[in-house]
Amino acid sequence: MLWCSTVTQQTADKNTMVICVLGRYLLKSSLCSRSWCRKGSLYSAGHGFQPREIREKLRAFPGGSVDLLTQEETGLAVLTINNPSRMNAFSGGMMVELEERVSQLESWTQGKGLIVRGAAGTFCSGSDLNAVRAISNPQDGMKMCMFMQDALTRLQRLPLVSVALVEGRALGGGSELTTACDFRLMTPDSVIQFVHKHMGLVPGWGGAARLVRLVGDRHALRLLGGALKVDPELGLRIGLADGVLGEGPPQDGADGSLRQAEEWLSRCTQGPAEVIRAAKRVVASGRELPLAEALRAEKEVFGTVWGGEANLGALAGKAKHK
């Protein structure tokens, strides 16, 4: 813990400020060396993970795009899966673009929140079958699996509060994508469905492991084994959905669902970016690490904001007692 003594001498004040800033920097560096926080890959060459080789293979199957819009004034970003002619299915090129957009968000230091959505009123129907058929051998399938697990794990670990805005259908890999977000908001006519068994598969992008943590093993087995259609009512009941949006008309040129999702997310992201990002980091460590390690990580995150500008400003204004 940093403890910055209050002194009256101007020189001592400056020295204390330098020590506090340096201490927070060192703590942040130590914190981000932990596996759940760092930008490095989930897999290594020892696992047979060769990202450059996989990217080249996936780029051979173009189509669609993954679009990112960041809003500096609000600290919110919108990530759009954009391939409407194929129900926003991921082409190989889009898988590569997703990883690139995650890298951009990892470097966006002023960000606080992220909305993941699909274009043209539907979320995502998983993988484009043209790409799937071309890489149907087990070796290439495993490489694609590692690539997408890595990208979605990094998405989930971003120091941004993330929301999947589920409109229309989220099928297969699209349903897995929803689980990589902190929250899921559904529109009244939307459906989340893990359809993998109909393709003779199980989830491979990390969706099964995340689903168990979200809804428990029994509900996860029902959703995977039964390929159940999860509507908003069922989603709320089992804990997969966090809210249902109303059917609002377009406002100021933006569609109603996106506006509602932004308003919903803003309740979790009001305040200084460094505090919101720290909150996400302690939650991420608690979600992934054993208790003792999570407690140590929490201590380190605490040290990055203790004595910081937001903390000192709150103390000066006695915000806690208002």
Secondary structure, 3 states (H helix, E strand, C coil): CCCCCCCCCHHHHHHHHHHHHHHHHHHHHHHCCCCCCCCCCCCCHHHCCCHHHHHHHHHCCCCCEEEEEEECCCCEEEEEEECHHHCCCECHHHHHHHHHHHHHHHCCCCCCEEEEEEHHHCCECCECHHHHHHCCCHHHHHHHHHHHHHHHHHHHHCCCEEEEEECCEEECHHHHHHHCCCEEEECCCCEEECCHHHHCCCCCCCHHHHHHHHHCHHHHHHHHHHCCEECHHHHHHHCCCCEECCCCCCECCECHHHHHHHHHHHHHHCCCHHHHHHHHHHHHHHHHCCHHHHHHHHHHHHHHHCCCHHHHHHHHHCHHHC
